[in-house]
């Protein structure tokens, strides 16, 4: 039963689980080669294992990507329980004002689209509508090629429209509405979840970053049938529909038997869908098991999509092996100590270090970049064009045009566009600091390192700690000129790192 109280911390054995088996699970996850930044495991509302890859930490909100769809859809579930919306509401009715404003004449197929079709990724579109600043108009103008409700298309913009629908009928921003109605009652605090907003002020997926525990608590709320304590916040019927098989995509792997409402069904049948997951790109996952009343939640930096799939399979296998009832087994102090020691030892590797050349100081100064599109903000490109730019604070300019470098005793102080200050450690230590003047409000934590290959070549690495993204820039100095070659991680399906460059001239 989910409440806003701290969750008890117990030994695995007290819930019928072997500490040795938990240790094997975590080791297996690490052996896949992806960074598991945060991991929490609970059963019967009790946490029996948790670990963060230091300096990631329990209270650090982490990019959720499409895990955020499940938050947005839950907001729709609350509004539907309150009678403000209904799954069978027609999209053309909910957005009649926008359709008139944009002078749209919906097609006969479009007029059949319901909110339940948006929740099930079955809106009838053949391709996703463009995800730019005109996203609402784009969605309402997009051609419908299939009977709504019959064809699966993973469509982020459908989730965004759900968020907008909730805001329209409640008169509140989605984050404010959910903090009042849900988060405050299930233990998701003000600082546990950051919800970035579109330029028009709308809260929508994928702008959510949340702690590992916040994601776990959302899944626990679903296992509790939509209740927080004794209060029914989302109806049991809605939860049952949401976590049932609503549609079967044409392509499914061994981890999936169907799709519900903004979540994937992992195990079971149409009559008994007993395991489901909230799933975000790069491995942001909460896997919920009804039979054993258990959740495994984890954040990843899954640079290998194949390993991300294996991590889901590894978690499912662990859950499937649980005993039917959470009855205590004999404590194993040696195994428990080994588990605790390993969970506490995990950390990301330090950056490379080299001696600072004696004449490196000569290149410190301010450069104007007259070419290129280098930037150090959180940025992911799932569709070709970056999506996160819609959430940036444009008072902080992009791309980098003015770059100032100052050599300190143990770090380099890098100032971007005169506003954003990054501290880059020269000793390789991965320690979190805040970016002064971040382009993504509320998501300003980084680990920055740097080293000189020689006096004329500086390598800079910026790890965005509110997510998984790592950017590496090689800066070449030649007389008064500067050349920057940057690589940054990409989201999804074996895509190579994005490459950016910049060229500039010293101005002081």
C-alpha positions as CSV (number, residue, x, y, z in Angstrom):
1,X,0.0,0.0,0.0
2,X,1.8,3.1,-1.2
3,X,1.9,6.1,1.2
4,X,4.0,9.2,1.5
5,X,6.0,7.8,4.3
6,X,9.6,6.5,4.0
7,X,9.7,2.9,2.8
8,X,11.1,0.3,5.3
9,X,14.6,-1.0,4.5
10,X,14.9,-4.7,5.1
11,X,17.1,-7.7,4.3
12,X,16.2,-9.7,1.2
13,X,15.9,-12.8,3.4
14,X,13.0,-11.2,5.4
15,X,11.0,-11.2,2.1
16,X,12.0,-14.7,1.1
17,X,14.8,-13.7,-1.2
18,X,18.4,-14.8,-1.1
19,X,21.1,-12.0,-0.7
20,X,23.4,-14.1,-2.9
21,X,20.8,-14.1,-5.6
22,X,20.3,-10.4,-5.4
23,X,24.1,-9.9,-5.6
24,X,24.2,-12.1,-8.7
25,X,21.5,-10.0,-10.3
26,X,23.3,-6.7,-9.7
27,X,26.6,-8.2,-10.9
28,X,24.8,-9.6,-14.0
29,X,23.4,-6.2,-14.8
30,X,26.8,-4.5,-14.4
31,X,28.4,-7.2,-16.6
32,X,26.1,-6.3,-19.5
33,X,28.4,-3.2,-20.0
34,X,25.8,-0.4,-19.6
35,X,26.0,1.9,-16.6
36,X,23.3,1.2,-14.1
37,X,23.1,4.6,-12.5
38,X,20.4,3.8,-10.0
39,X,18.7,0.6,-8.9
40,X,16.0,-0.1,-6.3
41,X,14.2,-3.4,-5.6
42,X,11.1,-3.7,-3.4
43,X,8.5,-6.2,-2.4
44,X,5.4,-5.7,-0.3
45,X,6.3,-2.0,0.0
46,X,9.7,-2.8,1.6
47,X,13.1,-2.0,0.0
48,X,15.5,-4.9,0.1
49,X,18.3,-3.6,-2.2
50,X,19.3,-0.2,-3.6
51,X,22.5,1.1,-5.2
52,X,23.7,4.1,-7.1
53,X,26.8,4.3,-9.3
54,X,28.5,7.2,-7.4
55,X,28.4,10.1,-7.7
56,X,24.8,9.4,-8.9
57,X,22.7,9.4,-5.8
58,X,19.2,8.7,-4.4
59,X,18.0,12.3,-4.6
60,X,19.3,13.1,-8.0
61,X,16.6,13.4,-10.7
62,X,17.6,11.5,-13.8
63,X,16.2,11.8,-17.3
64,X,13.3,9.4,-17.8
65,X,12.7,9.7,-21.5
66,X,9.6,7.6,-22.4
67,X,9.2,6.5,-18.8
68,X,7.7,10.0,-18.6
69,X,4.8,8.8,-20.8
70,X,3.6,6.7,-17.9
71,X,3.5,9.8,-15.6
72,X,1.6,11.7,-18.3
73,X,-0.9,8.9,-18.8
74,X,-1.4,8.6,-15.0
75,X,-2.4,12.2,-15.0
76,X,-5.0,11.4,-17.6
77,X,-6.1,8.5,-15.4
78,X,-6.7,10.9,-12.5
79,X,-8.7,13.3,-14.6
80,X,-10.8,10.4,-16.0
81,X,-11.4,9.1,-12.4
82,X,-12.6,12.6,-11.5
83,X,-15.0,12.6,-14.5
84,X,-13.2,15.4,-16.3
85,X,-12.2,13.2,-19.2
86,X,-13.2,9.7,-20.4
87,X,-11.2,7.1,-22.4
88,X,-13.9,7.3,-25.2
89,X,-13.8,11.1,-25.5
90,X,-13.2,12.0,-29.1
91,X,-9.9,13.9,-29.8
92,X,-11.8,16.3,-32.1
93,X,-14.1,17.2,-29.2
94,X,-11.3,17.6,-26.6
95,X,-9.3,19.9,-29.0
96,X,-12.2,21.6,-30.7
97,X,-10.9,25.0,-29.8
98,X,-7.5,24.2,-31.3
99,X,-9.0,22.7,-34.5
100,X,-11.0,25.9,-35.0
101,X,-8.0,28.1,-34.3
102,X,-5.8,26.3,-36.8
103,X,-8.6,26.1,-39.4
104,X,-8.5,22.3,-39.6
105,X,-11.1,20.1,-41.2
106,X,-10.6,16.7,-39.7
107,X,-10.9,13.7,-41.9
108,X,-13.6,11.0,-41.3
109,X,-10.9,8.7,-39.7
110,X,-9.6,11.5,-37.5
111,X,-13.1,12.1,-36.2
112,X,-13.1,8.5,-34.8
113,X,-9.9,8.9,-32.8
114,X,-10.4,8.6,-29.0
115,X,-8.3,9.4,-26.0
116,X,-8.0,5.6,-25.4
117,X,-6.3,5.4,-28.9
118,X,-3.7,8.0,-27.8
119,X,-3.0,6.1,-24.6
120,X,-2.6,2.8,-26.5
121,X,-0.4,4.3,-29.2
122,X,-3.1,3.4,-31.8
123,X,-4.1,6.9,-33.1
124,X,-4.1,5.7,-36.7
125,X,-1.2,7.7,-37.9
126,X,1.4,6.1,-40.3
127,X,4.2,8.3,-39.0
128,X,4.7,10.6,-36.0
129,X,3.8,14.2,-36.4
130,X,6.7,16.6,-36.4
131,X,7.9,17.4,-32.9
132,X,8.8,21.0,-33.2
133,X,7.3,24.2,-31.6
134,X,4.1,23.7,-33.6
135,X,3.6,20.2,-32.2
136,X,-0.1,20.7,-31.3
137,X,-1.0,22.0,-34.8
138,X,1.2,19.3,-36.4
139,X,-0.6,16.5,-34.5
140,X,-4.1,17.8,-35.4
141,X,-3.2,18.1,-39.0
142,X,-1.4,14.8,-39.4
143,X,-2.9,12.3,-41.8
144,X,-4.7,9.3,-40.4
145,X,-4.1,6.2,-42.5
146,X,-5.5,3.4,-40.3
147,X,-8.7,3.0,-38.4
148,X,-7.9,4.4,-34.9
149,X,-7.5,1.7,-32.3
150,X,-6.3,-0.9,-34.8
151,X,-2.7,-0.1,-35.6
152,X,0.2,0.4,-33.2
153,X,2.6,3.3,-33.8
154,X,4.9,4.4,-31.0
155,X,4.1,8.1,-31.0
156,X,5.6,10.5,-28.5
157,X,3.3,13.3,-29.6
158,X,0.2,11.3,-28.6
159,X,1.6,11.4,-25.1
160,X,2.1,15.1,-25.3
161,X,-1.5,15.6,-26.5
162,X,-2.7,13.6,-23.4
163,X,-0.8,16.0,-21.2
164,X,-2.4,19.0,-23.0
165,X,-5.8,17.4,-22.6
166,X,-5.4,17.1,-18.8
167,X,-4.2,20.8,-18.6
168,X,-7.3,21.9,-20.7
169,X,-9.9,20.2,-18.4
170,X,-8.2,21.0,-15.1
171,X,-7.1,24.5,-15.8
172,X,-3.8,23.6,-14.1
173,X,-0.3,22.7,-15.3
174,X,0.1,18.9,-15.4
175,X,2.9,18.9,-12.9
176,X,1.0,21.0,-10.4
177,X,-2.1,18.9,-10.8
178,X,-0.2,15.7,-10.2
179,X,1.7,17.0,-7.2
180,X,-1.6,17.9,-5.6
181,X,-3.6,14.8,-6.6
182,X,-0.9,12.1,-6.5
183,X,2.7,12.9,-5.8
184,X,2.2,14.4,-2.4
185,X,0.3,11.2,-1.4
186,X,2.7,8.5,-2.6
187,X,6.0,10.0,-1.5
188,X,7.2,11.8,-4.6
189,X,8.6,15.1,-3.2
190,X,9.0,18.5,-4.8
191,X,12.7,17.9,-5.5
192,X,12.3,14.3,-6.6
193,X,10.8,15.1,-10.0
194,X,11.6,17.9,-12.5
195,X,9.1,18.4,-15.3
196,X,10.4,20.6,-18.1
197,X,7.9,22.6,-20.1
198,X,7.5,23.4,-23.7
199,X,7.9,27.0,-24.9
200,X,4.1,27.3,-24.7
201,X,4.1,26.3,-21.0
202,X,2.7,22.8,-21.5
203,X,4.1,19.9,-19.4
204,X,4.5,16.8,-21.5
205,X,6.7,13.8,-22.1
206,X,9.7,13.5,-22.5
207,X,10.4,16.5,-20.2
208,X,10.5,14.5,-17.0
209,X,13.5,13.7,-14.8
210,X,12.8,11.8,-11.6
211,X,14.7,9.9,-8.9
212,X,14.8,6.2,-9.0
213,X,12.6,6.0,-6.0
214,X,10.0,8.2,-7.6
215,X,9.8,5.9,-10.6
216,X,9.5,2.9,-8.3
217,X,6.8,4.5,-6.3
218,X,4.7,5.2,-9.4
219,X,4.9,1.5,-10.3
220,X,4.0,0.6,-6.7
221,X,0.9,2.9,-7.0
222,X,-0.2,0.8,-10.0
223,X,0.3,-2.4,-8.1
224,X,-1.8,-0.9,-5.3
225,X,-4.7,-0.6,-7.8
226,X,-4.5,3.2,-7.9
227,X,-4.7,3.7,-4.2
228,X,-2.6,5.7,-1.8
229,X,-3.3,4.4,1.6
230,X,-7.1,4.1,1.7
231,X,-7.7,6.8,-0.9
232,X,-8.6,5.7,-4.4
233,X,-6.9,8.3,-6.6
234,X,-7.2,6.4,-9.9
235,X,-10.0,3.9,-10.3
236,X,-9.2,0.2,-10.2
237,X,-11.0,-0.2,-13.6
238,X,-8.7,2.4,-15.2
239,X,-5.6,0.7,-13.7
240,X,-6.8,-2.7,-14.9
241,X,-7.4,-1.3,-18.4
242,X,-4.0,0.5,-18.4
243,X,-2.0,-2.5,-17.5
244,X,-3.9,-4.9,-19.7
245,X,-3.1,-5.8,-23.3
246,X,-4.8,-3.1,-25.4
247,X,-2.9,-3.7,-28.6
248,X,-0.2,-6.0,-30.0
249,X,2.5,-4.3,-32.0
250,X,3.6,-6.1,-35.2
251,X,7.1,-6.6,-33.7
252,X,7.6,-7.8,-30.2
253,X,10.6,-9.4,-28.5
254,X,10.7,-12.0,-25.7
255,X,10.3,-9.3,-23.1
256,X,6.9,-8.2,-24.4
257,X,3.4,-9.7,-24.9
258,X,1.6,-6.5,-25.7
259,X,1.1,-2.8,-25.0
260,X,-1.3,-1.2,-22.5
261,X,-1.9,2.4,-21.9
262,X,1.6,4.0,-22.1
263,X,3.3,0.9,-20.7
264,X,4.5,-2.5,-22.0
265,X,3.1,-5.8,-20.9
266,X,6.0,-8.2,-20.2
267,X,4.3,-11.4,-19.1
268,X,0.8,-12.9,-19.0
269,X,-2.2,-13.2,-21.2
270,X,-5.2,-11.0,-22.1
271,X,-7.0,-12.5,-19.1
272,X,-4.0,-12.3,-16.7
273,X,-1.4,-9.7,-17.7
274,X,0.7,-10.0,-14.5
275,X,3.9,-8.1,-15.3
276,X,4.3,-4.7,-17.0
277,X,6.9,-2.1,-17.3
278,X,7.3,1.7,-17.7
279,X,10.0,2.0,-20.3
280,X,12.2,4.9,-21.3
281,X,15.0,5.2,-23.9
282,X,18.5,4.2,-22.7
283,X,17.1,2.0,-20.0
284,X,14.9,4.0,-17.7
285,X,12.7,1.3,-16.4
286,X,10.3,0.3,-13.7
287,X,9.2,-3.4,-14.0
288,X,6.2,-4.3,-11.8
289,X,5.2,-7.9,-10.9
290,X,1.6,-8.4,-9.7
291,X,2.0,-12.0,-8.8
292,X,4.8,-11.3,-6.3
293,X,3.9,-7.6,-5.5
294,X,7.3,-6.5,-6.4
295,X,9.0,-3.8,-8.4
296,X,12.5,-3.3,-9.8
297,X,13.3,0.2,-10.9
298,X,16.5,1.4,-12.5
299,X,18.1,4.2,-14.5
300,X,20.7,3.4,-17.1
301,X,23.1,4.9,-19.5
302,X,22.5,2.1,-22.0
303,X,25.0,2.8,-24.7
304,X,24.4,-0.6,-26.2
305,X,20.7,-1.1,-27.1
306,X,21.2,-4.9,-27.2
307,X,22.4,-4.8,-23.6
308,X,19.5,-2.7,-22.6
309,X,17.2,-5.4,-23.9
310,X,19.2,-8.0,-22.0
311,X,18.8,-5.9,-18.8
312,X,15.0,-6.1,-19.1
313,X,15.3,-9.9,-19.6
314,X,17.6,-10.2,-16.6
315,X,15.2,-8.3,-14.4
316,X,12.2,-10.3,-15.6
317,X,14.1,-13.5,-15.0
318,X,14.8,-12.4,-11.4
319,X,11.2,-11.5,-10.7
320,X,9.9,-14.8,-12.2
321,X,12.1,-16.7,-9.8
322,X,10.6,-15.1,-6.6
323,X,8.8,-17.3,-4.2
324,X,5.0,-17.1,-4.4
325,X,4.8,-15.6,-0.9
326,X,7.1,-13.2,0.8
327,X,7.9,-15.5,3.7
328,X,11.1,-15.1,5.6
329,X,14.0,-17.5,5.1
330,X,17.1,-17.8,7.3
331,X,19.3,-14.8,7.3
332,X,22.7,-15.2,5.7
333,X,24.9,-12.6,7.3
334,X,27.9,-13.4,5.1
335,X,26.0,-13.1,1.8
336,X,24.1,-10.0,3.1
337,X,27.4,-8.3,4.0
338,X,28.9,-9.2,0.5
339,X,25.8,-7.7,-1.1
340,X,25.9,-4.5,0.9
341,X,29.6,-4.1,0.2
342,X,29.1,-4.5,-3.5
343,X,26.1,-2.2,-3.7
344,X,28.1,0.5,-1.9
345,X,31.3,0.1,-4.0
346,X,29.8,0.9,-7.4
347,X,31.0,4.2,-9.1
348,X,31.6,5.6,-12.5
349,X,35.3,5.6,-13.5
350,X,37.4,8.7,-13.1
351,X,38.5,10.6,-16.1
352,X,41.9,10.5,-17.7
353,X,44.6,12.6,-16.2
354,X,47.9,14.0,-17.5
355,X,50.4,16.6,-16.3
356,X,49.4,20.1,-17.3
357,X,52.1,21.5,-19.8
358,X,54.0,24.4,-18.5
359,X,53.0,26.6,-21.5
360,X,49.2,25.6,-21.4
361,X,48.4,29.0,-19.9
362,X,49.2,30.8,-23.1
363,X,45.9,29.4,-24.7
364,X,43.7,30.5,-21.9
365,X,41.4,33.4,-22.8
366,X,38.2,34.2,-24.7
367,X,37.3,32.9,-28.1
368,X,34.5,33.8,-30.5
369,X,33.2,30.8,-32.5
370,X,32.1,32.0,-35.9
371,X,31.4,28.6,-37.3
372,X,29.8,25.4,-36.0
373,X,27.1,24.3,-33.6
374,X,29.0,23.1,-30.5
375,X,26.9,22.9,-27.3
376,X,27.1,21.3,-23.8
377,X,23.5,21.2,-22.9
378,X,21.4,18.1,-22.4
379,X,20.5,17.0,-25.9
380,X,19.2,13.8,-27.4
381,X,18.3,13.2,-31.0
382,X,15.8,10.3,-31.2
383,X,14.2,11.6,-34.4
384,X,17.1,13.2,-36.2
385,X,16.3,16.8,-35.1
386,X,16.9,17.3,-31.4
387,X,13.8,17.2,-29.2
388,X,15.2,18.7,-26.0
389,X,15.8,22.1,-27.5
390,X,12.1,22.8,-26.9
391,X,12.8,22.8,-23.2
392,X,15.9,25.0,-23.2
393,X,16.0,28.4,-21.6
394,X,16.7,30.6,-24.6
395,X,18.0,33.4,-22.5
396,X,21.0,31.2,-22.4
397,X,22.2,31.2,-26.0
398,X,22.8,28.2,-28.1
399,X,25.0,27.2,-29.9
400,X,28.2,28.2,-28.2
401,X,29.4,31.5,-29.6
402,X,31.7,32.8,-26.9
403,X,34.0,30.4,-25.0
404,X,36.2,31.6,-22.2
405,X,38.8,29.3,-20.7
406,X,40.7,30.0,-17.4
407,X,43.3,27.7,-15.9
408,X,43.0,27.2,-12.1
409,X,45.1,25.1,-9.8
410,X,43.2,21.9,-10.1
411,X,40.6,22.7,-12.8
412,X,39.7,24.7,-15.9
413,X,36.8,27.2,-15.6
414,X,34.9,27.1,-18.9
415,X,32.3,29.9,-19.4
416,X,29.9,29.6,-22.3
417,X,28.3,32.6,-23.9
418,X,29.2,34.7,-20.9
419,X,26.5,32.9,-18.8
420,X,27.0,29.2,-18.2
421,X,30.0,28.2,-16.1
422,X,31.4,24.7,-16.1
423,X,34.2,23.5,-13.8
424,X,36.4,20.9,-15.4
425,X,38.6,18.9,-13.0
426,X,42.1,18.2,-14.1
427,X,42.6,15.4,-11.6
428,X,39.9,13.2,-13.2
429,X,37.7,13.1,-10.2
430,X,34.1,12.6,-10.9
431,X,32.5,15.1,-8.5
432,X,29.2,16.7,-9.1
433,X,28.9,20.5,-9.5
434,X,26.3,22.9,-10.6
435,X,26.4,24.6,-14.0
436,X,25.8,28.3,-13.3
437,X,23.3,29.5,-15.9
438,X,22.1,26.1,-17.1
439,X,20.0,26.0,-20.3
440,X,17.8,23.3,-18.7
441,X,16.3,24.8,-15.4
442,X,16.4,22.3,-12.5
443,X,18.8,20.0,-14.4
444,X,22.2,21.6,-13.9
445,X,24.3,18.9,-12.3
446,X,27.4,17.8,-14.2
447,X,30.7,16.0,-13.7
448,X,33.3,17.8,-15.8
449,X,36.9,16.6,-16.4
450,X,39.7,17.8,-18.8
451,X,43.3,16.9,-19.7
452,X,45.9,18.3,-22.0
453,X,47.2,15.9,-24.7
454,X,49.9,18.5,-25.1
455,X,50.1,22.2,-24.8
456,X,48.0,22.7,-28.0
457,X,45.3,20.1,-27.5
458,X,42.8,20.0,-24.6
459,X,40.2,17.2,-24.2
460,X,37.0,18.1,-22.3
461,X,34.4,15.7,-21.1
462,X,31.1,16.8,-19.7
463,X,28.8,14.2,-18.1
464,X,25.2,15.4,-17.5
465,X,24.4,13.9,-14.1
466,X,20.7,14.5,-14.5
467,X,20.8,11.8,-17.2
468,X,23.2,9.6,-19.1
469,X,24.5,11.9,-21.8
470,X,28.3,12.3,-22.1
471,X,29.9,14.9,-24.4
472,X,33.6,14.9,-25.3
473,X,35.3,17.8,-27.1
474,X,38.8,17.9,-28.4
475,X,40.0,21.5,-28.6
476,X,43.0,22.4,-30.8
477,X,44.8,25.7,-30.3
478,X,46.8,27.2,-33.2
479,X,48.1,30.7,-32.8
480,X,45.0,32.8,-32.2
481,X,42.6,30.2,-33.7
482,X,40.6,27.4,-32.0
483,X,39.1,24.3,-33.5
484,X,36.6,22.1,-31.6
485,X,35.6,18.6,-32.6
486,X,32.8,17.2,-30.4
487,X,31.2,13.8,-30.0
488,X,28.1,13.1,-27.9
489,X,26.1,10.0,-27.2
490,X,23.0,9.2,-29.2
491,X,19.6,7.9,-28.2
492,X,18.5,4.5,-29.4
493,X,19.2,1.7,-31.8
494,X,22.9,1.5,-32.5
495,X,23.2,5.0,-33.9
496,X,26.7,6.5,-33.9
497,X,27.6,9.5,-31.7
498,X,26.5,12.8,-33.0
499,X,29.4,15.0,-34.2
500,X,29.6,18.7,-33.8
501,X,32.3,21.2,-34.6
502,X,33.3,24.8,-33.9
503,X,35.9,27.2,-35.3
504,X,36.8,30.4,-33.7
505,X,39.2,33.3,-33.1
506,X,40.7,34.6,-29.9
507,X,39.3,38.0,-29.0
508,X,41.0,38.6,-25.7
